[in-house]
Amino acid sequence: MEHIVTVQEAVTAFADWMEPTEAELDAIEREMPLILADIETLDVQIALLERTPSELESRRARRARHRALAERAALANRAGAGEAA
């Protein structure tokens, strides 16, 4: 019988080199408004999965989608202007 063993140690998930770099943390911080807008959009979509939306809920869904699109455009514009590398 041949035994199968792992090549890496089990603790590599906690190794120092696995931590995000400062550049990665900065990128996440720059993208945070978009991340929050996407979360809001998902919250609205999840809330509306099991029922027909009312007019107010439809407006909320449209506002959430528009906010996410606006944040995507703003992030793309900043990246295009050279602010986000």
Biopython code that builds the backbone (N, CA, C, O; Angstrom):
import numpy as np
from Bio.PDB.StructureBuilder import StructureBuilder

atoms = [
    (1, "MET", "N", (0.836, -1.178, 0.000)),
    (1, "MET", "CA", (0.000, 0.000, 0.000)),
    (1, "MET", "C", (0.885, 1.247, 0.000)),
    (1, "MET", "O", (1.833, 1.349, 0.779)),
    (2, "GLU", "N", (0.566, 2.185, -0.877)),
    (2, "GLU", "CA", (1.354, 3.406, -0.991)),
    (2, "GLU", "C", (0.626, 4.552, -0.285)),
    (2, "GLU", "O", (-0.563, 4.772, -0.514)),
    (3, "HIS", "N", (1.337, 5.271, 0.564)),
    (3, "HIS", "CA", (0.735, 6.368, 1.316)),
    (3, "HIS", "C", (0.859, 7.672, 0.528)),
    (3, "HIS", "O", (1.869, 7.932, -0.125)),
    (4, "ILE", "N", (-0.169, 8.463, 0.607)),
    (4, "ILE", "CA", (-0.155, 9.779, -0.039)),
    (4, "ILE", "C", (0.070, 10.816, 1.044)),
    (4, "ILE", "O", (-0.655, 10.850, 2.038)),
    (5, "VAL", "N", (1.058, 11.650, 0.857)),
    (5, "VAL", "CA", (1.365, 12.681, 1.842)),
    (5, "VAL", "C", (1.374, 14.044, 1.150)),
    (5, "VAL", "O", (1.546, 14.132, -0.066)),
    (6, "THR", "N", (1.190, 15.088, 1.926)),
    (6, "THR", "CA", (1.228, 16.437, 1.371)),
    (6, "THR", "C", (2.666, 16.880, 1.204)),
    (6, "THR", "O", (3.547, 16.465, 1.958)),
    (7, "VAL", "N", (2.898, 17.722, 0.217)),
    (7, "VAL", "CA", (4.236, 18.217, -0.059)),
    (7, "VAL", "C", (4.577, 19.389, 0.854)),
    (7, "VAL", "O", (5.716, 19.526, 1.302)),
    (8, "GLN", "N", (3.583, 20.232, 1.127)),
    (8, "GLN", "CA", (3.825, 21.401, 1.960)),
    (8, "GLN", "C", (3.354, 21.146, 3.382)),
    (8, "GLN", "O", (2.527, 20.272, 3.639)),
    (9, "GLU", "N", (3.894, 21.919, 4.280)),
    (9, "GLU", "CA", (3.462, 21.818, 5.667)),
    (9, "GLU", "C", (2.075, 22.428, 5.803)),
    (9, "GLU", "O", (1.698, 23.309, 5.030)),
    (10, "ALA", "N", (1.330, 21.964, 6.770)),
    (10, "ALA", "CA", (-0.037, 22.445, 6.973)),
    (10, "ALA", "C", (-0.070, 23.884, 7.463)),
    (10, "ALA", "O", (-1.104, 24.541, 7.341)),
    (11, "VAL", "N", (1.002, 24.385, 8.003)),
    (11, "VAL", "CA", (1.003, 25.728, 8.576)),
    (11, "VAL", "C", (1.371, 26.805, 7.555)),
    (11, "VAL", "O", (1.497, 27.971, 7.931)),
    (12, "THR", "N", (1.545, 26.463, 6.298)),
    (12, "THR", "CA", (1.938, 27.477, 5.318)),
    (12, "THR", "C", (0.869, 28.544, 5.121)),
    (12, "THR", "O", (1.176, 29.642, 4.655)),
    (13, "ALA", "N", (-0.375, 28.244, 5.466)),
    (13, "ALA", "CA", (-1.433, 29.245, 5.325)),
    (13, "ALA", "C", (-1.197, 30.427, 6.257)),
    (13, "ALA", "O", (-1.741, 31.508, 6.031)),
    (14, "PHE", "N", (-0.404, 30.238, 7.288)),
    (14, "PHE", "CA", (-0.150, 31.308, 8.241)),
    (14, "PHE", "C", (1.265, 31.875, 8.126)),
    (14, "PHE", "O", (1.732, 32.582, 9.019)),
    (15, "ALA", "N", (1.931, 31.565, 7.038)),
    (15, "ALA", "CA", (3.297, 32.038, 6.847)),
    (15, "ALA", "C", (3.298, 33.554, 6.616)),
    (15, "ALA", "O", (2.318, 34.118, 6.128)),
    (16, "ASP", "N", (4.405, 34.196, 6.970)),
    (16, "ASP", "CA", (4.517, 35.651, 6.835)),
    (16, "ASP", "C", (4.354, 36.108, 5.393)),
    (16, "ASP", "O", (3.793, 37.176, 5.146)),
    (17, "TRP", "N", (4.835, 35.321, 4.441)),
    (17, "TRP", "CA", (4.774, 35.737, 3.050)),
    (17, "TRP", "C", (3.354, 35.669, 2.494)),
    (17, "TRP", "O", (3.122, 36.127, 1.375)),
    (18, "MET", "N", (2.408, 35.119, 3.231)),
    (18, "MET", "CA", (1.030, 35.002, 2.774)),
    (18, "MET", "C", (0.215, 36.254, 3.095)),
    (18, "MET", "O", (-0.896, 36.408, 2.588)),
    (19, "GLU", "N", (0.738, 37.134, 3.914)),
    (19, "GLU", "CA", (0.031, 38.362, 4.284)),
    (19, "GLU", "C", (-0.033, 39.313, 3.094)),
    (19, "GLU", "O", (0.879, 39.321, 2.268)),
    (20, "PRO", "N", (-1.098, 40.118, 2.990)),
    (20, "PRO", "CA", (-1.162, 41.085, 1.895)),
    (20, "PRO", "C", (-0.093, 42.161, 2.046)),
    (20, "PRO", "O", (0.258, 42.566, 3.155)),
    (21, "THR", "N", (0.409, 42.606, 0.917)),
    (21, "THR", "CA", (1.428, 43.658, 0.941)),
    (21, "THR", "C", (0.750, 45.006, 1.146)),
    (21, "THR", "O", (-0.474, 45.113, 1.071)),
    (22, "GLU", "N", (1.543, 46.021, 1.401)),
    (22, "GLU", "CA", (0.999, 47.379, 1.554)),
    (22, "GLU", "C", (0.303, 47.830, 0.280)),
    (22, "GLU", "O", (-0.737, 48.485, 0.338)),
    (23, "ALA", "N", (0.868, 47.485, -0.869)),
    (23, "ALA", "CA", (0.262, 47.858, -2.149)),
    (23, "ALA", "C", (-1.106, 47.195, -2.320)),
    (23, "ALA", "O", (-2.052, 47.820, -2.799)),
    (24, "GLU", "N", (-1.199, 45.924, -1.923)),
    (24, "GLU", "CA", (-2.489, 45.230, -2.017)),
    (24, "GLU", "C", (-3.513, 45.831, -1.071)),
    (24, "GLU", "O", (-4.680, 45.975, -1.436)),
    (25, "LEU", "N", (-3.098, 46.182, 0.136)),
    (25, "LEU", "CA", (-4.009, 46.827, 1.083)),
    (25, "LEU", "C", (-4.467, 48.190, 0.579)),
    (25, "LEU", "O", (-5.628, 48.560, 0.754)),
    (26, "ASP", "N", (-3.557, 48.938, -0.048)),
    (26, "ASP", "CA", (-3.924, 50.231, -0.632)),
    (26, "ASP", "C", (-4.927, 50.059, -1.764)),
    (26, "ASP", "O", (-5.860, 50.850, -1.898)),
    (27, "ALA", "N", (-4.735, 49.024, -2.578)),
    (27, "ALA", "CA", (-5.669, 48.758, -3.681)),
    (27, "ALA", "C", (-7.052, 48.416, -3.143)),
    (27, "ALA", "O", (-8.060, 48.869, -3.684)),
    (28, "ILE", "N", (-7.102, 47.625, -2.087)),
    (28, "ILE", "CA", (-8.389, 47.297, -1.471)),
    (28, "ILE", "C", (-9.050, 48.554, -0.928)),
    (28, "ILE", "O", (-10.257, 48.743, -1.081)),
    (29, "GLU", "N", (-8.270, 49.401, -0.302)),
    (29, "GLU", "CA", (-8.811, 50.658, 0.255)),
    (29, "GLU", "C", (-9.369, 51.550, -0.855)),
    (29, "GLU", "O", (-10.419, 52.170, -0.687)),
    (30, "ARG", "N", (-8.664, 51.613, -1.989)),
    (30, "ARG", "CA", (-9.162, 52.417, -3.111)),
    (30, "ARG", "C", (-10.457, 51.848, -3.675)),
    (30, "ARG", "O", (-11.320, 52.600, -4.129)),
    (31, "GLU", "N", (-10.597, 50.541, -3.649)),
    (31, "GLU", "CA", (-11.771, 49.886, -4.214)),
    (31, "GLU", "C", (-12.917, 49.739, -3.211)),
    (31, "GLU", "O", (-13.981, 49.240, -3.577)),
    (32, "MET", "N", (-12.731, 50.155, -1.971)),
    (32, "MET", "CA", (-13.738, 49.950, -0.940)),
    (32, "MET", "C", (-15.100, 50.569, -1.278)),
    (32, "MET", "O", (-16.116, 49.924, -1.016)),
    (33, "PRO", "N", (-15.182, 51.789, -1.847)),
    (33, "PRO", "CA", (-16.507, 52.305, -2.208)),
    (33, "PRO", "C", (-17.238, 51.400, -3.202)),
    (33, "PRO", "O", (-18.452, 51.224, -3.101)),
    (34, "LEU", "N", (-16.514, 50.833, -4.152)),
    (34, "LEU", "CA", (-17.120, 49.911, -5.114)),
    (34, "LEU", "C", (-17.549, 48.625, -4.425)),
    (34, "LEU", "O", (-18.626, 48.101, -4.710)),
    (35, "ILE", "N", (-16.731, 48.119, -3.535)),
    (35, "ILE", "CA", (-17.070, 46.896, -2.811)),
    (35, "ILE", "C", (-18.349, 47.104, -2.011)),
    (35, "ILE", "O", (-19.235, 46.249, -2.024)),
    (36, "LEU", "N", (-18.453, 48.228, -1.318)),
    (36, "LEU", "CA", (-19.653, 48.519, -0.528)),
    (36, "LEU", "C", (-20.879, 48.692, -1.415)),
    (36, "LEU", "O", (-21.971, 48.259, -1.046)),
    (37, "ALA", "N", (-20.717, 49.315, -2.571)),
    (37, "ALA", "CA", (-21.836, 49.484, -3.500)),
    (37, "ALA", "C", (-22.293, 48.130, -4.037)),
    (37, "ALA", "O", (-23.493, 47.891, -4.176)),
    (38, "ASP", "N", (-21.349, 47.246, -4.338)),
    (38, "ASP", "CA", (-21.706, 45.905, -4.798)),
    (38, "ASP", "C", (-22.427, 45.117, -3.705)),
    (38, "ASP", "O", (-23.362, 44.370, -3.992)),
    (39, "ILE", "N", (-21.998, 45.281, -2.465)),
    (39, "ILE", "CA", (-22.662, 44.601, -1.344)),
    (39, "ILE", "C", (-24.098, 45.101, -1.209)),
    (39, "ILE", "O", (-25.018, 44.310, -1.001)),
    (40, "GLU", "N", (-24.285, 46.405, -1.327)),
    (40, "GLU", "CA", (-25.641, 46.962, -1.250)),
    (40, "GLU", "C", (-26.522, 46.412, -2.371)),
    (40, "GLU", "O", (-27.684, 46.075, -2.143)),
    (41, "THR", "N", (-25.967, 46.323, -3.582)),
    (41, "THR", "CA", (-26.721, 45.776, -4.715)),
    (41, "THR", "C", (-27.109, 44.322, -4.453)),
    (41, "THR", "O", (-28.242, 43.923, -4.721)),
    (42, "LEU", "N", (-26.188, 43.544, -3.939)),
    (42, "LEU", "CA", (-26.491, 42.145, -3.625)),
    (42, "LEU", "C", (-27.532, 42.026, -2.522)),
    (42, "LEU", "O", (-28.403, 41.157, -2.580)),
    (43, "ASP", "N", (-27.448, 42.895, -1.516)),
    (43, "ASP", "CA", (-28.448, 42.880, -0.448)),
    (43, "ASP", "C", (-29.850, 43.102, -1.003)),
    (43, "ASP", "O", (-30.796, 42.417, -0.614)),
    (44, "VAL", "N", (-29.976, 44.058, -1.910)),
    (44, "VAL", "CA", (-31.278, 44.349, -2.506)),
    (44, "VAL", "C", (-31.743, 43.162, -3.336)),
    (44, "VAL", "O", (-32.904, 42.764, -3.248)),
    (45, "GLN", "N", (-30.858, 42.597, -4.135)),
    (45, "GLN", "CA", (-31.237, 41.466, -4.982)),
    (45, "GLN", "C", (-31.656, 40.261, -4.148)),
    (45, "GLN", "O", (-32.616, 39.573, -4.494)),
    (46, "ILE", "N", (-30.956, 40.003, -3.068)),
    (46, "ILE", "CA", (-31.310, 38.882, -2.183)),
    (46, "ILE", "C", (-32.672, 39.125, -1.544)),
    (46, "ILE", "O", (-33.487, 38.209, -1.438)),
    (47, "ALA", "N", (-32.913, 40.356, -1.121)),
    (47, "ALA", "CA", (-34.190, 40.677, -0.485)),
    (47, "ALA", "C", (-35.355, 40.499, -1.451)),
    (47, "ALA", "O", (-36.472, 40.208, -1.022)),
    (48, "LEU", "N", (-35.112, 40.666, -2.733)),
    (48, "LEU", "CA", (-36.188, 40.592, -3.720)),
    (48, "LEU", "C", (-36.309, 39.229, -4.398)),
    (48, "LEU", "O", (-37.116, 39.072, -5.314)),
    (49, "LEU", "N", (-35.531, 38.254, -3.973)),
    (49, "LEU", "CA", (-35.558, 36.948, -4.625)),
    (49, "LEU", "C", (-36.909, 36.244, -4.499)),
    (49, "LEU", "O", (-37.356, 35.600, -5.448)),
    (50, "GLU", "N", (-37.547, 36.355, -3.371)),
    (50, "GLU", "CA", (-38.740, 35.562, -3.106)),
    (50, "GLU", "C", (-40.048, 36.313, -3.280)),
    (50, "GLU", "O", (-41.107, 35.763, -2.974)),
    (51, "ARG", "N", (-40.013, 37.534, -3.754)),
    (51, "ARG", "CA", (-41.264, 38.266, -3.914)),
    (51, "ARG", "C", (-41.168, 39.221, -5.088)),
    (51, "ARG", "O", (-40.080, 39.541, -5.566)),
    (52, "THR", "N", (-42.305, 39.659, -5.534)),
    (52, "THR", "CA", (-42.373, 40.664, -6.585)),
    (52, "THR", "C", (-42.103, 42.021, -5.936)),
    (52, "THR", "O", (-42.757, 42.381, -4.957)),
    (53, "PRO", "N", (-41.155, 42.765, -6.471)),
    (53, "PRO", "CA", (-40.806, 44.035, -5.825)),
    (53, "PRO", "C", (-41.912, 45.083, -5.979)),
    (53, "PRO", "O", (-42.568, 45.172, -7.017)),
    (54, "SER", "N", (-42.099, 45.862, -4.930)),
    (54, "SER", "CA", (-42.998, 47.011, -4.999)),
    (54, "SER", "C", (-42.278, 48.135, -5.745)),
    (54, "SER", "O", (-41.105, 48.007, -6.096)),
    (55, "GLU", "N", (-42.976, 49.210, -5.975)),
    (55, "GLU", "CA", (-42.357, 50.344, -6.665)),
    (55, "GLU", "C", (-41.183, 50.894, -5.861)),
    (55, "GLU", "O", (-40.144, 51.227, -6.430)),
    (56, "LEU", "N", (-41.340, 50.989, -4.567)),
    (56, "LEU", "CA", (-40.265, 51.485, -3.707)),
    (56, "LEU", "C", (-39.046, 50.557, -3.755)),
    (56, "LEU", "O", (-37.909, 51.022, -3.821)),
    (57, "GLU", "N", (-39.289, 49.253, -3.723)),
    (57, "GLU", "CA", (-38.182, 48.294, -3.795)),
    (57, "GLU", "C", (-37.502, 48.315, -5.164)),
    (57, "GLU", "O", (-36.289, 48.128, -5.268)),
    (58, "SER", "N", (-38.288, 48.543, -6.199)),
    (58, "SER", "CA", (-37.701, 48.657, -7.545)),
    (58, "SER", "C", (-36.789, 49.870, -7.630)),
    (58, "SER", "O", (-35.713, 49.810, -8.225)),
    (59, "ARG", "N", (-37.222, 50.964, -7.037)),
    (59, "ARG", "CA", (-36.376, 52.175, -7.004)),
    (59, "ARG", "C", (-35.091, 51.911, -6.232)),
    (59, "ARG", "O", (-34.008, 52.318, -6.652)),
    (60, "ARG", "N", (-35.222, 51.228, -5.102)),
    (60, "ARG", "CA", (-34.036, 50.918, -4.300)),
    (60, "ARG", "C", (-33.051, 50.068, -5.109)),
    (60, "ARG", "O", (-31.842, 50.294, -5.060)),
    (61, "ALA", "N", (-33.572, 49.100, -5.844)),
    (61, "ALA", "CA", (-32.715, 48.246, -6.668)),
    (61, "ALA", "C", (-32.035, 49.067, -7.764)),
    (61, "ALA", "O", (-30.842, 48.894, -8.012)),
    (62, "ARG", "N", (-32.770, 49.946, -8.414)),
    (62, "ARG", "CA", (-32.179, 50.801, -9.460)),
    (62, "ARG", "C", (-31.112, 51.716, -8.876)),
    (62, "ARG", "O", (-30.039, 51.872, -9.460)),
    (63, "ARG", "N", (-31.399, 52.325, -7.720)),
    (63, "ARG", "CA", (-30.409, 53.208, -7.083)),
    (63, "ARG", "C", (-29.136, 52.444, -6.735)),
    (63, "ARG", "O", (-28.029, 52.951, -6.918)),
    (64, "ALA", "N", (-29.300, 51.216, -6.229)),
    (64, "ALA", "CA", (-28.128, 50.412, -5.867)),
    (64, "ALA", "C", (-27.309, 50.069, -7.109)),
    (64, "ALA", "O", (-26.081, 50.146, -7.079)),
    (65, "ARG", "N", (-27.977, 49.692, -8.201)),
    (65, "ARG", "CA", (-27.251, 49.386, -9.446)),
    (65, "ARG", "C", (-26.557, 50.628, -9.984)),
    (65, "ARG", "O", (-25.412, 50.556, -10.430)),
    (66, "HIS", "N", (-27.246, 51.772, -9.947)),
    (66, "HIS", "CA", (-26.650, 53.018, -10.457)),
    (66, "HIS", "C", (-25.449, 53.430, -9.606)),
    (66, "HIS", "O", (-24.443, 53.907, -10.132)),
    (67, "ARG", "N", (-25.559, 53.244, -8.291)),
    (67, "ARG", "CA", (-24.438, 53.600, -7.419)),
    (67, "ARG", "C", (-23.229, 52.709, -7.714)),
    (67, "ARG", "O", (-22.096, 53.189, -7.759)),
    (68, "ALA", "N", (-23.474, 51.413, -7.913)),
    (68, "ALA", "CA", (-22.370, 50.497, -8.230)),
    (68, "ALA", "C", (-21.738, 50.867, -9.568)),
    (68, "ALA", "O", (-20.514, 50.856, -9.699)),
    (69, "LEU", "N", (-22.563, 51.196, -10.564)),
    (69, "LEU", "CA", (-22.016, 51.610, -11.863)),
    (69, "LEU", "C", (-21.223, 52.908, -11.745)),
    (69, "LEU", "O", (-20.166, 53.052, -12.360)),
    (70, "ALA", "N", (-21.731, 53.845, -10.959)),
    (70, "ALA", "CA", (-21.024, 55.117, -10.774)),
    (70, "ALA", "C", (-19.672, 54.886, -10.090)),
    (70, "ALA", "O", (-18.673, 55.508, -10.452)),
    (71, "GLU", "N", (-19.650, 53.993, -9.104)),
    (71, "GLU", "CA", (-18.385, 53.692, -8.418)),
    (71, "GLU", "C", (-17.404, 52.994, -9.354)),
    (71, "GLU", "O", (-16.203, 53.260, -9.304)),
    (72, "ARG", "N", (-17.911, 52.095, -10.214)),
    (72, "ARG", "CA", (-17.043, 51.446, -11.194)),
    (72, "ARG", "C", (-16.451, 52.474, -12.150)),
    (72, "ARG", "O", (-15.263, 52.425, -12.467)),
    (73, "ALA", "N", (-17.280, 53.400, -12.606)),
    (73, "ALA", "CA", (-16.801, 54.444, -13.519)),
    (73, "ALA", "C", (-15.766, 55.328, -12.834)),
    (73, "ALA", "O", (-14.745, 55.669, -13.431)),
    (74, "ALA", "N", (-16.025, 55.697, -11.585)),
    (74, "ALA", "CA", (-15.079, 56.540, -10.852)),
    (74, "ALA", "C", (-13.744, 55.817, -10.657)),
    (74, "ALA", "O", (-12.680, 56.419, -10.805)),
    (75, "LEU", "N", (-13.806, 54.523, -10.325)),
    (75, "LEU", "CA", (-12.578, 53.754, -10.147)),
    (75, "LEU", "C", (-11.816, 53.644, -11.464)),
    (75, "LEU", "O", (-10.592, 53.774, -11.486)),
    (76, "ALA", "N", (-12.530, 53.407, -12.558)),
    (76, "ALA", "CA", (-11.881, 53.315, -13.872)),
    (76, "ALA", "C", (-11.267, 54.651, -14.270)),
    (76, "ALA", "O", (-10.178, 54.690, -14.843)),
    (77, "ASN", "N", (-11.958, 55.742, -13.969)),
    (77, "ASN", "CA", (-11.421, 57.070, -14.291)),
    (77, "ASN", "C", (-10.162, 57.363, -13.485)),
    (77, "ASN", "O", (-9.194, 57.909, -14.015)),
    (78, "ARG", "N", (-10.176, 56.996, -12.188)),
    (78, "ARG", "CA", (-8.975, 57.200, -11.374)),
    (78, "ARG", "C", (-7.822, 56.354, -11.892)),
    (78, "ARG", "O", (-6.680, 56.813, -11.920)),
    (79, "ALA", "N", (-8.109, 55.135, -12.297)),
    (79, "ALA", "CA", (-7.062, 54.252, -12.826)),
    (79, "ALA", "C", (-6.538, 54.799, -14.152)),
    (79, "ALA", "O", (-5.338, 54.741, -14.420)),
    (80, "GLY", "N", (-7.423, 55.319, -14.963)),
    (80, "GLY", "CA", (-7.022, 55.886, -16.238)),
    (80, "GLY", "C", (-6.200, 57.163, -16.075)),
    (80, "GLY", "O", (-5.348, 57.480, -16.904)),
    (81, "ALA", "N", (-6.472, 57.885, -14.994)),
    (81, "ALA", "CA", (-5.726, 59.113, -14.739)),
    (81, "ALA", "C", (-4.387, 58.834, -14.071)),
    (81, "ALA", "O", (-3.594, 59.750, -13.855)),
    (82, "GLY", "N", (-4.136, 57.577, -13.747)),
    (82, "GLY", "CA", (-2.837, 57.229, -13.169)),
    (82, "GLY", "C", (-2.809, 57.256, -11.666)),
    (82, "GLY", "O", (-1.744, 57.068, -11.078)),
    (83, "GLU", "N", (-3.949, 57.485, -11.006)),
    (83, "GLU", "CA", (-3.969, 57.532, -9.547)),
    (83, "GLU", "C", (-3.845, 56.138, -8.940)),
    (83, "GLU", "O", (-3.233, 55.966, -7.886)),
    (84, "ALA", "N", (-4.428, 55.146, -9.610)),
    (84, "ALA", "CA", (-4.374, 53.769, -9.101)),
    (84, "ALA", "C", (-3.546, 52.930, -10.055)),
    (84, "ALA", "O", (-3.906, 52.769, -11.221)),
    (85, "ALA", "N", (-2.469, 52.410, -9.576)),
    (85, "ALA", "CA", (-1.599, 51.604, -10.436)),
    (85, "ALA", "C", (-1.904, 50.149, -10.311)),
    (85, "ALA", "O", (-1.265, 49.326, -10.966)),
]
sb = StructureBuilder()
sb.init_structure("model")
sb.init_model(0)
sb.init_chain("A")
sb.init_seg("    ")
for serial, (resi, resn, name, xyz) in enumerate(atoms, 1):
    if name == "N":
        sb.init_residue(resn, " ", resi, " ")
    sb.init_atom(name, np.array(xyz, "f"), 0.0, 1.0, " ", f" {name:<3s}", serial, name[0])
structure = sb.get_structure()
